[in-house]
Amino acid sequence: MITESGIALDISCDNTPRQQVIGGTQAALNEFATLLMAAGYEPVKLGVSGAWHTRLMEDGVQAMRDYLAGLDIASPEHQVSDERNSKKRGRSVNYQRKSLITLNSYGEMD
């Protein structure tokens, strides 16, 4: 449907056959949302701060590479917990999650 529309959009995430996340300029997204609604779909605007997985980021790729090249990136100095090494210790990921306090985008605790 995107290809047929000719609108400059990118599939940012292919979740399921009936659920894809698309990105592009606001004008392109608005135009495509109109087509989706006309076809009986219900587009949902996601609360994200940028079109990170789209061609709109291409201009920043080299600048990011240059910046990262100047950083001293090394292996972690401390044990990193993840699902694999938690299972080795007989603990689930949920055990780890319970011990973390997270903040949502409004600075409130989740």
Buried (B, 14 or more C-beta within 10 A) or exposed (E): EBEEEEBBBBEBEEEEEEEBBBBBBEEBBEBBBEBBEEEEEEBEEEEEEEBEBBEBBEEEEEEEEEEEEEEEEEEEEEEEBEEEEBEEEEEEEEEEEEEEEEEEEEEEEE
